[in-house]
Amino acid sequence: MLRAVVVALGCVLTLVAPGSARAQVGEFDTTHTVFYEAPTRTHMFVYSPSGDVTASPWSWLDVRGGWEADVVSGASVSTKAGGVYQASHAADVVSTASVRDLRNMARGEATVKGDLTSLTAGYAYSTENDYRSNSLHVNARTDALQHNTQFELSYAHNFDGVCNRVQDGSATSPTLWVALEDSSGCFTKSATRVTDTIGIDTIETSWGQSWTPIFETQLTYTAQLVDGFQSDPYRSVILGEGIKAQEHVPDERAREALTARMAVYLRALRAAFRLSVRGYYDTWAIRSGTVEAELEKSFGESFRLMARGRLYSQTGAVFWSDDYTGGAPPLGPRGQYFTGDRELSPFWSWLGGLRAIWTLRPAEGRFIGFIESFKLGLSGSVTGFSYSQYTLGGIPVSNARAYVGTLSFNVVF
């Protein structure tokens, strides 16, 4: 068996690798992103640093390794009630809980490439206070018609685990389940904690085409199957008088998306215009559409500025309700599932942003003998959300804006 694997690997390298010429190329990337939003009753701050190193010891081989983290602090909705229930109760039944978490992820991948084809395989592992993830991915890409046509196929599988509360043996119905209090005891032999599994399979295929020297298109299809615990273990939903239960959503979810992109170079402006349209559907009956446009202009050889805009709209999940305690639609029970997640409600959003990239290359030779180029990037965006049904105790969510700032640095040597 081992011999067969070695022979097969040798055949792949023979087919893909054109030769063994050494390239001695390396690259380092680091990115630092800050995210902040503070809609009604909640707020969230996330700082995400990352670093990646790429080495190309031979012209046919790229090896990459990296790390990233999310440092999270804020407050989220822990108990969700709608306006009908809230109106009949003087006490505030909509509560928030403080959130503090640290996610660490290590990743690595290798790419074997030839003149027309490349094969990539990689692995990533991440940890959080209440979540563990193992992810494997493979990718194949080939060019045709003098590099004017490109086909790409990728597959990824996640083996994930989420911490949950051990429910009382008498709680035979999800309407009796109690939400997780905190992450203490997670991923240990604690008698009060259990790990629920999540399996995620994702497949993506794309076709890229250069029609003229200044016009390109790409068509991408993505499909994903999610199987496992997908509720927020910390969130409770008011179901009626004296009934507060842990959020409960289906364990299975199939998702599909089709994206069409085009890019055209405007020679007179020395600028590139890009437009993308995306349609999405899943088995929870969420349908969404996205339109995004970018205009990127070059100022000389070293500086580029991009403006970006996006519009997004979606329907709600089939089991979504703002208040599960009763009332006319869109209120009242929607079958056996119930959620307080605003991202499963109907809403639309807009985004506006800018990005600047400055690249510095020496006129000849290399900086300090080994650096080929520097690249510095700075971007910022603001996103606004408008919720047509989601409220907190009947109070519409206001100030629903998210701000993102990113600083990136790249060096090639």
TIKOLVEX-571340 format. One line per 8 residues: their letters; for each residue x, y, z of C-alpha. Coordinates in Angstrom, 2 decimals, always signed. Layout:
BEGIN
a) X:Y:Z | ... $
END
This chain:
BEGIN
mlravvva) +0.00:+0.00:+0.00 | +2.78:+2.44:+0.93 | +4.62:+1.64:-2.27 | +1.49:+2.33:-4.32 | +1.08:+5.74:-2.65 | +4.70:+6.66:-3.34 | +4.39:+5.61:-6.99 | +1.14:+7.59:-7.38 $
lgcvltlv) +2.68:+10.69:-5.81 | +5.65:+10.37:-8.12 | +3.34:+10.22:-11.13 | +1.50:+13.35:-10.01 | +4.75:+15.28:-9.53 | +5.98:+14.10:-12.93 | +2.80:+15.27:-14.64 | +2.53:+18.61:-12.85 $
apgsaraq) +6.11:+19.72:-12.29 | +7.91:+20.91:-15.44 | +11.32:+20.60:-13.86 | +13.30:+20.99:-10.70 | +14.70:+24.47:-11.21 | +15.09:+26.23:-7.89 | +13.21:+29.50:-7.47 | +14.27:+30.59:-3.97 $
vgefdtth) +11.30:+32.93:-3.58 | +9.66:+33.86:-0.30 | +6.80:+36.09:+0.81 | +5.48:+37.38:+4.12 | +2.00:+38.83:+4.72 | +0.53:+40.29:+7.87 | -2.96:+41.75:+8.26 | -4.59:+43.51:+11.20 $
tvfyeapt) -8.36:+44.07:+11.14 | -10.60:+45.89:+13.61 | -14.37:+45.33:+13.61 | -16.86:+47.31:+15.69 | -20.66:+47.51:+15.83 | -23.05:+48.80:+18.47 | -26.70:+48.32:+17.52 | -29.48:+48.64:+20.11 $
rthmfvys) -28.62:+46.90:+23.41 | -25.50:+45.18:+22.07 | -21.99:+45.98:+20.97 | -19.08:+43.97:+19.64 | -15.37:+44.68:+19.17 | -13.10:+42.24:+17.35 | -9.38:+42.57:+16.68 | -8.01:+40.06:+14.14 $
psgdvtas) -4.26:+39.83:+13.55 | -2.79:+37.34:+11.08 | +0.51:+36.37:+9.53 | +1.43:+34.10:+6.60 | +4.74:+32.94:+5.15 | +5.11:+31.50:+1.65 | +8.23:+29.73:+0.39 | +8.89:+28.48:-3.13 $
pwswldvr) +12.00:+26.28:-2.88 | +11.40:+25.13:-6.46 | +9.50:+26.71:-9.32 | +6.92:+23.92:-9.14 | +6.28:+24.04:-5.38 | +4.74:+26.63:-3.03 | +4.53:+25.97:+0.70 | +2.49:+28.26:+2.96 $
ggweadvv) +1.97:+28.46:+6.67 | +0.06:+30.96:+8.75 | -1.70:+31.96:+11.92 | -4.62:+34.22:+12.72 | -6.64:+35.14:+15.79 | -9.84:+36.89:+16.81 | -9.87:+38.79:+20.09 | -13.55:+39.34:+20.87 $
sgasvstk) -15.23:+41.48:+23.51 | -18.73:+42.90:+23.74 | -22.31:+42.05:+24.61 | -24.87:+39.97:+22.74 | -28.56:+39.16:+23.15 | -28.89:+36.22:+25.54 | -32.69:+36.24:+25.94 | -34.93:+37.25:+23.02 $
aggvyqas) -38.58:+38.24:+23.30 | -40.88:+39.98:+20.86 | -43.24:+42.90:+21.25 | -46.44:+40.97:+22.04 | -44.93:+39.27:+25.08 | -42.98:+42.34:+26.16 | -46.11:+44.53:+26.11 | -47.81:+42.31:+28.69 $
haadvvst) -44.82:+42.18:+31.05 | -43.54:+45.19:+32.94 | -40.19:+43.50:+33.60 | -37.51:+43.67:+30.96 | -37.28:+40.17:+29.49 | -34.73:+41.04:+26.84 | -31.29:+40.63:+28.36 | -27.70:+40.83:+27.19 $
asvrdlrn) -24.62:+38.91:+28.20 | -20.98:+39.92:+28.12 | -18.84:+38.19:+25.51 | -15.11:+37.57:+25.77 | -13.37:+35.06:+23.56 | -10.08:+34.29:+21.85 | -9.87:+32.28:+18.67 | -6.52:+30.96:+17.46 $
margeatv) -6.07:+29.28:+14.10 | -2.98:+27.67:+12.57 | -2.99:+26.74:+8.88 | -0.74:+25.31:+6.24 | -0.93:+24.22:+2.62 | +1.22:+23.10:-0.29 | +0.75:+23.73:-4.01 | +2.32:+21.67:-6.77 $
kgdltslt) +2.14:+23.59:-10.03 | +3.00:+23.24:-13.67 | +2.69:+25.42:-16.74 | -1.07:+24.87:-16.99 | -2.18:+23.10:-13.81 | -1.86:+23.30:-10.04 | -2.91:+21.07:-7.16 | -3.28:+22.40:-3.61 $
agyayste) -3.93:+20.64:-0.31 | -4.13:+22.22:+3.14 | -5.20:+21.88:+6.75 | -6.32:+24.35:+9.44 | -6.98:+23.95:+13.14 | -8.68:+26.55:+15.32 | -9.67:+26.77:+18.97 | -12.05:+28.97:+20.93 $
ndyrsnsl) -13.37:+28.82:+24.46 | -16.41:+26.89:+23.21 | -15.51:+25.76:+19.69 | -12.96:+23.47:+18.00 | -12.45:+23.13:+14.26 | -10.40:+20.86:+12.00 | -10.56:+21.75:+8.31 | -9.12:+19.98:+5.26 $
hvnartda) -9.22:+21.38:+1.74 | -8.04:+20.42:-1.74 | -8.04:+22.48:-4.93 | -7.31:+21.78:-8.59 | -6.88:+24.44:-11.25 | -6.07:+24.29:-14.94 | -5.60:+26.81:-17.74 | -6.59:+26.36:-21.37 $
lqhntqfe) -6.66:+28.24:-24.67 | -3.35:+30.04:-24.12 | -4.20:+30.86:-20.48 | -7.37:+32.71:-21.50 | -9.62:+30.09:-19.88 | -9.34:+28.82:-16.32 | -11.26:+26.04:-14.58 | -11.06:+25.50:-10.83 $
lsyahnfd) -12.55:+22.89:-8.51 | -12.17:+22.80:-4.71 | -13.51:+20.76:-1.82 | -13.31:+21.33:+1.94 | -14.48:+19.38:+4.95 | -14.75:+20.61:+8.53 | -14.76:+18.37:+11.59 | -16.05:+20.82:+14.21 $
gvcnrvqd) -17.21:+20.60:+17.79 | -19.24:+23.09:+19.83 | -19.63:+23.12:+23.60 | -23.14:+22.71:+24.98 | -24.91:+22.17:+28.27 | -25.85:+18.70:+29.46 | -29.63:+18.88:+29.65 | -31.67:+17.40:+32.48 $
gsatsptl) -32.81:+13.87:+31.68 | -36.43:+14.90:+32.13 | -36.13:+17.61:+29.44 | -37.39:+15.45:+26.61 | -38.52:+18.37:+24.45 | -36.38:+21.25:+23.07 | -38.89:+23.63:+24.66 | -37.49:+22.49:+28.03 $
wvaledss) -33.80:+22.83:+27.19 | -31.78:+25.42:+29.09 | -29.15:+27.63:+27.45 | -25.46:+27.33:+28.23 | -24.41:+29.69:+31.03 | -20.74:+30.13:+30.08 | -17.78:+28.26:+28.60 | -16.34:+27.01:+31.89 $
gcftksat) -15.77:+23.26:+31.78 | -15.92:+23.06:+27.98 | -13.84:+20.33:+26.33 | -13.05:+18.73:+29.67 | -14.55:+15.75:+31.46 | -17.07:+18.02:+33.17 | -20.36:+16.31:+33.97 | -22.26:+19.48:+33.00 $
rvtdtigi) -20.79:+19.96:+29.51 | -21.07:+18.02:+26.27 | -19.47:+18.50:+22.84 | -21.89:+18.52:+19.90 | -20.39:+17.79:+16.50 | -20.76:+19.71:+13.26 | -19.73:+18.39:+9.84 | -19.39:+20.83:+6.95 $
dtietswg) -18.80:+19.82:+3.32 | -18.16:+22.57:+0.78 | -17.61:+22.23:-2.94 | -16.89:+25.08:-5.34 | -16.30:+25.18:-9.06 | -15.53:+28.17:-11.24 | -14.92:+29.12:-14.85 | -12.85:+32.20:-15.63 $
qswtpife) -12.55:+33.64:-19.13 | -10.48:+36.42:-20.66 | -12.49:+37.56:-23.66 | -10.27:+40.45:-24.69 | -7.10:+42.02:-23.22 | -9.33:+44.37:-21.17 | -12.42:+42.25:-20.38 | -12.74:+39.18:-18.12 $
tqltytaq) -15.60:+37.21:-16.57 | -15.94:+34.50:-13.94 | -18.83:+32.21:-13.02 | -18.71:+30.40:-9.65 | -21.02:+27.81:-8.14 | -20.79:+26.95:-4.43 | -22.64:+24.21:-2.54 | -22.43:+23.40:+1.16 $
lvdgfqsd) -23.93:+20.76:+3.45 | -23.95:+21.39:+7.20 | -24.88:+18.58:+9.60 | -24.88:+19.06:+13.36 | -25.66:+21.51:+16.14 | -26.16:+24.97:+14.58 | -27.98:+26.88:+17.33 | -26.37:+29.51:+19.54 $
pyrsvilg) -25.96:+27.50:+22.78 | -26.03:+30.69:+24.88 | -29.24:+32.21:+23.46 | -32.70:+31.72:+24.98 | -36.04:+32.48:+23.33 | -39.27:+33.35:+25.17 | -41.92:+30.84:+24.05 | -44.72:+31.78:+26.44 $
egikaqeh) -45.66:+32.44:+30.03 | -42.85:+31.00:+32.11 | -41.23:+29.24:+29.13 | -37.70:+30.26:+28.22 | -35.85:+27.71:+26.09 | -32.49:+27.42:+24.40 | -32.62:+28.42:+20.75 | -33.43:+25.42:+18.54 $
vpderare) -32.79:+25.25:+14.78 | -32.54:+22.28:+12.36 | -29.42:+20.11:+12.41 | -29.31:+19.92:+8.60 | -28.78:+22.78:+6.20 | -27.97:+22.71:+2.48 | -26.79:+25.92:+0.85 | -26.23:+26.94:-2.78 $
altarmav) -24.89:+30.11:-4.38 | -24.16:+31.24:-7.92 | -21.91:+34.25:-8.52 | -21.19:+36.04:-11.80 | -18.32:+38.52:-11.98 | -16.95:+40.77:-14.69 | -13.96:+43.11:-14.87 | -13.10:+45.66:-17.51 $
ylralraa) -10.02:+47.86:-17.76 | -10.75:+51.50:-18.62 | -7.60:+52.54:-20.41 | -8.45:+56.22:-20.61 | -8.78:+56.36:-16.81 | -6.10:+53.79:-15.99 | -8.76:+52.14:-13.85 | -10.46:+48.77:-13.50 $
frlsvrgy) -14.21:+48.40:-12.99 | -15.55:+45.20:-11.42 | -19.14:+44.08:-10.97 | -20.47:+40.94:-9.28 | -23.98:+39.55:-8.82 | -24.71:+36.68:-6.42 | -27.84:+34.63:-5.80 | -28.24:+32.34:-2.78 $
ydtwairs) -30.73:+29.74:-1.53 | -30.78:+27.25:+1.34 | -33.10:+24.60:+2.75 | -34.11:+26.92:+5.59 | -35.87:+28.92:+2.83 | -33.50:+31.88:+3.02 | -33.08:+33.54:-0.36 | -30.68:+36.40:-0.89 $
gtveaele) -29.24:+38.58:-3.61 | -26.05:+40.64:-3.64 | -24.80:+43.27:-6.07 | -21.28:+44.61:-5.59 | -19.24:+47.10:-7.61 | -15.61:+48.24:-7.39 | -13.62:+50.92:-9.16 | -9.83:+50.75:-8.75 $
ksfgesfr) -7.58:+53.44:-10.21 | -3.81:+53.52:-10.54 | -1.85:+56.67:-9.75 | +1.56:+56.06:-11.23 | +3.28:+52.71:-10.85 | +3.14:+52.43:-7.08 | -0.22:+53.67:-5.78 | -3.76:+52.33:-6.30 $
lmargrly) -7.06:+53.51:-4.81 | -10.27:+51.50:-4.83 | -13.85:+52.49:-4.02 | -16.35:+49.75:-3.25 | -20.12:+49.50:-2.78 | -22.50:+46.62:-2.06 | -26.25:+46.03:-1.67 | -27.61:+42.87:-0.03 $
sqtgavfw) -31.14:+41.63:+0.68 | -32.49:+38.38:+2.12 | -35.71:+36.70:+3.21 | -36.11:+35.09:+6.64 | -35.83:+31.43:+7.56 | -39.07:+29.47:+7.27 | -39.20:+29.08:+11.06 | -38.30:+32.71:+11.82 $
sddytgga) -40.60:+34.77:+14.06 | -39.99:+37.92:+16.04 | -42.28:+36.62:+18.80 | -43.08:+32.93:+19.31 | -45.65:+33.58:+22.05 | -48.59:+34.15:+19.70 | -50.23:+36.72:+17.51 | -50.79:+36.95:+13.79 $
pplgprgq) -48.01:+36.24:+11.29 | -45.16:+37.05:+11.26 | -45.63:+36.33:+14.98 | -46.42:+33.03:+16.64 | -44.98:+29.51:+16.49 | -43.44:+28.30:+13.22 | -43.29:+24.56:+13.77 | -40.79:+22.88:+16.07 $
yftgdrel) -37.92:+25.37:+15.64 | -37.35:+28.81:+17.15 | -34.51:+31.32:+16.97 | -33.50:+34.76:+18.17 | -30.81:+35.24:+15.53 | -31.25:+38.49:+13.61 | -29.18:+37.04:+10.76 | -32.02:+34.56:+10.10 $
spfwswlg) -34.61:+37.35:+9.87 | -35.52:+39.33:+6.72 | -33.23:+42.33:+6.25 | -31.23:+44.30:+3.75 | -27.87:+46.02:+4.04 | -25.55:+48.38:+2.25 | -21.76:+48.76:+2.34 | -19.38:+51.49:+1.29 $
glraiwtl) -15.61:+51.34:+1.53 | -12.21:+52.54:+0.33 | -8.88:+50.74:-0.05 | -5.43:+52.16:-0.80 | -2.38:+50.10:-1.80 | +1.15:+51.45:-2.03 | +3.85:+49.28:-3.62 | +7.55:+50.07:-3.53 $
rpaegrfi) +10.11:+48.34:-5.76 | +13.76:+49.28:-6.22 | +14.77:+50.65:-9.62 | +17.42:+47.94:-9.75 | +18.62:+45.17:-7.51 | +16.93:+44.58:-4.15 | +16.45:+46.45:-0.91 | +19.23:+45.62:+1.57 $
gfiesfkl) +20.28:+42.83:-0.73 | +17.30:+40.46:-0.51 | +13.92:+42.30:-0.49 | +12.24:+42.48:-3.88 | +9.21:+44.65:-2.99 | +7.10:+46.13:-0.19 | +3.35:+46.50:-0.30 | +1.26:+48.43:+2.22 $
glsgsvtg) -2.54:+48.34:+2.23 | -5.09:+50.34:+4.18 | -8.86:+49.87:+3.90 | -12.02:+50.87:+5.70 | -15.72:+50.20:+5.27 | -19.05:+50.85:+6.91 | -22.09:+48.57:+6.63 | -25.65:+49.54:+7.50 $
fsysqytl) -28.42:+47.03:+8.30 | -32.18:+47.48:+8.10 | -34.35:+44.81:+9.80 | -37.97:+44.59:+8.68 | -39.16:+42.25:+11.47 | -36.44:+41.78:+14.09 | -37.01:+43.75:+17.30 | -35.88:+43.59:+20.92 $
ggipvsna) -39.06:+43.49:+22.98 | -40.89:+45.31:+20.21 | -38.22:+48.02:+19.94 | -36.68:+48.26:+16.45 | -32.93:+47.85:+16.24 | -31.29:+51.19:+15.55 | -27.66:+52.23:+15.03 | -27.18:+48.94:+13.18 $
rayvgtls) -23.87:+49.79:+11.56 | -20.62:+47.89:+11.48 | -17.22:+49.50:+10.95 | -14.20:+47.61:+9.65 | -10.63:+48.87:+9.29 | -7.71:+46.83:+7.93 | -3.96:+47.41:+7.74 | -1.92:+44.94:+5.69 $
fnvvf) +1.78:+44.59:+4.89 | +3.44:+42.35:+2.31 | +7.11:+41.79:+1.56 | +8.54:+39.63:-1.25 | +12.12:+38.43:-1.03 $
END
